[in-house]
Amino acid sequence: MNSPAQGFATPQFAPVRELFNTMLDADPRYSAQLAVYVGGERVLNLSGGPDSAPDSLTGVFSCSKGVAALAFSLLVQDGLVDLDATVASYWPEFAQRGKEAVSVRQLLSHQAGLVGVPAGFAMEEYNDLPTVADRLAAMAPMWRPGSGVFGYHALTMGVFLEELCRRITGERLQDVYNRRIREPFAADMYLGLPESEESRFRPVLFDEQPAPAFFDPFSIAGISGNVQAGNLLSMPNLRSVRAGGSTSGAGVGSADGLARVYAGAITGIGEMPAYLTPETIALMSEEQVWGLDRVFCNTSAFAVTFMKSHPRMDFGSAAAFGHEGANASLGYADPLYGIGFGYVPARQEEGTTTGRAMALSAAVRNVILAGG
């Protein structure tokens, strides 16, 4: 049996704390952090279990993409990026093998058919952005862009965000994020964990899973998962990779860090105003694709990089946008509720579709609705 959660909850959100405590009580191995901001004010900041502490940081996997998309949104807001321009207008080498007309909007909503390279990338290669980007630019798409097909680009989406930023600004997207979001909002969410924070890092824990009878590494799912060259689940647990901060999946943070960056985007926090305008939020969070994902053969919905809430992953309202991670971490903003939400487990869980993150998110919204 776990002890009750440490941390802070306003009286209004006591039912959410009670639910979190129920989860802790039910599983002695369960450890996680939960943080929520509503209207720019922190209403929950909880941690519990043997492997999470109030100040611990751990890997958030593809939640990194959502955080990177927040930073990329600033480039759109500044007028530096036109989502309907061709990728090649910013990245000329991309115009190879049938990709000349691919737009930034298509590329960043999982429609380009560039989920990976058959030989895969070593995890450390994600620190060598120009080389990885060049290999992807030279590829032929795995389906015809613009045909309405989309599929999750698990380890290449961050490459696209980073390379476009590099081409357009001459700056790393991680540095844009640090200067304009993380530092002003004092967010414990890192795209590149500095050595000074290493003592707070706790590796993501995994339970051993039985191997499938056969999983073809050269299938679209196998290429997207980088099966030939490296285990994507190792990304944040490798010091060299988490230090480099690949925005595809090497981000490291806390639940409060995730919640702060999303709250800062839509409502601001305290006296700090929101860093994105309503117009930018509407543009970046507009749903681009919905239906059967070509890679994983399940239903998905994407805006510009951000995941959208839908029946299989009902994390928020129709206006909500965010991203889950492979360990079932979740960060999102919901403009209709004014929510910035962060959930980070210490041990890999089943996906957010039916897991604890969904139940906690629903409980937060129930409290808000009950309060009128």
N, C-alpha and C positions, 0 to 999 in steps of 0.2 A: 504494500500500500504506500502510495506517495503522500508526502505532506501537502497541505493546501498550497496554492500558488502564492508566490511572493509578488509584491508590487502593488499597483495602484488601480482602483476602479471607482468611479463616481457612484454615488448611491443609485442613480438611475440605471446604471449598467451592472448592478449587482447580479441580475439573472444571468448575464454572460459569464461573470466570474464563477457563479455556481455551476454552470455547464462545464466550464474549463476544469473546475475542481472535480466534477464527476468523471471526466475523462481521465484525469490524473489518478483518481481513486480506483478506476477500473483496470488499470494496467500499470504495474510497478516499473515497467521498462519505458514507459511513455515520458518524454521530455519535450518541451516546446516553449516558445515565446509567442505572445499575442499582444498586438498594440493597435489601437484605433484612435483616430482623431475625428471629431465631428464639428463642422463649422470652424475649423482651425484651432480647436481646443482638444487637448489630449483627455480622453475619457477612460481609456484602459491602457495599462502597460504591465503585463503579467508574464511571469516565467515560472516553470515548475518542472519537477522530475530530476533524476540524478545527473543528467547530462546537459542541462541548460542552467545558466545563471543569469541574473539580471544584466550583467555586462558582457556576456559571451557573444562571440561572432561565429558564424558558420556559413557554409556554402548555401547559396540560394538558386544555383543552376540557372534555368531559363528565366527566372525572375529578372536576371541581368538584362535580358532583351527589353523588357518593359522599362527598366530604369534608363537604358541607353536610348530608347525611343523618346523618353521625356527630354533628354538632352538634345536629340536630333530635332525635336519639335521646336526648340529655340532657333535652330537654323532656318526652319520653315517660317517661323514668326518674324525673323529678321529679314525675310525676303531673299535669302541666299539660295533657297531650294524651291523649285517649282515641281510639285509632285507629278504633274502631267508632262514634264519635259522628259526626253529620252535619257536613260542612264548614260548613254554614250556622249551626250552633250557635256557631261561632267567628267566622264571616265572613258576617253576615246577607245582604249584597248578593249572595252567591253563589246564593241560592235563587231563581233566575230560570230560566225556559224549560226546565223539566223536570229541574232539578238539585237540587231540594229534598231528595231522599233520598240523594244521593251522600255516601258516608262518607269520612272522612279516609283510611282504608285503600285505598279504591278510587281516590281522587284521586292518591295517592302511589304507586300501582302501575300507572300508565299506562292506567287503565280508564275515565277520565271523558270521553274524546272531545273534549278541548280542546287540540289540538295546536298551535294558533296561530289567527291571524285572517287572512282572505283577503288583506287589503291588506298584511299584514306589519307588523313593527316595525323602525324604524331601530335600528341597534346601540346608539346612545347612549340610546335610550328605555329600555333595560333598567336605566339608572341612576335612572329615575323610577318606582319600584315602585308607588305608589298608582294612577297613570294606567294602567299596563300591566295591573295586577290588575283594575281596574275594567272595562277592555275585555274581559277574559276572563270576568269574572263575568257580563257581559251577554250572553254567547254562548249559543247553543243547542249541545248536544253534536253531534258529527259521527257518533256512533252511540249507541245506547241504553245508558247506564251500567247495570251489573248484568247485562248480557246475556252476559257471558263474553268479549266482544271486548276486546282491548287493542291499543295501538299506541304506539310510542315518542314521547313528548312532548319533543322535542329541546331546544326553547328556552322551554318553559313550565313544566317541572317545577321549575326553580329559583324561578320566580315564586311557585308554590304554596307551596313550603317557606318562602320569605321572608315572604310575606304572612301565612301562618298564624302564624309566629313574631311578626311585628309586632302582629297582632291579639291574641295571647294574652299576650305579655310586654311589649309597648310598646318592644321593643328590636329592633335589626337582628340577623338570624341571623348575619351576618358578625361582629358584635361578640360574640355568644355564643361563636362559634367561636374568635375571638382570645383572649378572656379565659379560656376553660375548656379549650381544647385546644392551640392553636398556641403561645401564650406559655408555659404550664407545661411543655410538652414541647419547647420550642425548635425547632419544626418549620419548615423552609424551605418551607412550603406556604401560599400566601396567597389569601384571598378578598378582594381589594382590595390591590393592590401599593402599598406606601407609596413616596413620592418618594425616601426614603432608600435604597431597594433598586433603584432604576431602573438604576443603573450595571451591575448584574449581569444585567439582562434581555437575552435574545437572542431576536429575532423567530423565530417558527416559519417554517421554510423550506418551500416548495412547488415541486414540479415542474409545469410546464404540462401540463394534461390536455386531450385533444380534447373539444370540446363535443358532447353528444349531439345527434342529429338533431332531437329535440324532447323537451322536458321540460315538462309542463304545470304552470305555477306555481300553478294553482288545483286541482290534485289534492291528495289528503290528504298525500302525500309532499312536494309542493311547498309546501303551507302549513306543514307541520311544519318544513321546512327554511328557511322565511322567504324564499323565492326572490324574491318581489315587492319586498321592501324592503331587504334587506341580505344579505351573504355571511356566514354564521355562522362560516366559517373565519377571518374577519378579527377575531373578538372579542378574543383576547388581544393581537393586534398593534396594537390601537388604545389609545393611552395612556389616554384618557378612560374606556374600557370596562374595562380591566384595573384601573384605579384604583378604579372603582366596585365591582368584584368580583361581578358577576352570577353567581349560583351555578348558572345553567344552563350556563355554558361559558367564563367569563372568568377562571377561576383560573389562578394562576401559581405554579410551584414547581420543585423538584428531585425527583429520584427518591428521595433520602433523606428529603425532606420528606413525600412521599406514604407511604413505608414507615413513617415514625415515627408519623404520625397513626393508621394502621391498627394498628400494633403496640401503641401506647398504649391503644387501645380494648380489646384482648383480653388482653394479657399485662402491660401496663405496660412501662416501660423502666427498667432499672437499679433504683434505689430508688423510682421513681415508680410507684404502683400503677395498675392498669387503671382507666380512667375510666368504663367501662361495666360493668354487672353481667352475669353469665351470663344472667339472666332477660331483661334488655333486649336483649342480643345475640340471644337466641333469638326474641324477639318481632319485632325489626326485620329479622332476616335470614331469617325464614320465607318460603319461596316462596309467592307469591300467584297468579302466572299463569305459564303455560308453554304454548308452542304457536306458532302462526303470528301474527307481528306484523302488524297491519292496515296500518301505515304503510309498512314496508319489505318486507313479504311474505317474510320469512325467519323461522326459528325463534329465539325469544328466551325468556328466563326472568327474572322480576323478583321481588324481595322488596319491602319498603317502600322504594322508590326504588332500592335497591341492585340491581345485576345479580347473577344467580346463575350459577354454572358449569353448563354443559350441553354436549352433544356438539359443537355448532357452535363453542362458545367454552369450551374445557375448561381453565380457568385454575386450578382448585383442586378440593378435595374437595366432597362434598355439603354441607358446612357453610360453605364459603367464601362471602364476599360482598365486593363492591367495585364498581368501575366502570371502563370504558375511556373513552378520549377519541378524538376524530376524527382525531388524528394518530397513533393507535395507542399512545398512552400508556396505562398500566394501573396501578391501585393496588388492592390487596385485602388482606383479612385472612382467614386460614384457621385457625379455632380447633382443628381436629383436628391440624394440623401445628404450630400455634403461630407461624405465619408472618405478618409484615407485609411486604408486597412493593411496590416502586415501580419503574417503568420509564418513562423519558421520552426519546423520540428528538428530535433537533434538526430533522429533516426529516420531513414527513408520509410515513408508510409505508402499505402496505396494512393493512387492519384486523387487529386482534389475533387474529382467528379462526384464521388459519394463519401468522401472522407470527412475528417474533423474540421478542416478549413471551411467546407460548405456549411456544416452545422453551426459553426461559430459565426460565420458571416450572416446566416439567416437569423440567428439570435440577436445580433446587433441591429439588423433592420427591423425586427419585431419590436425591440425596445423603442426605436425611434418612432415607428408607426403608433405604438401604444401611447406614446407621449404627446401625440397630436402634432 
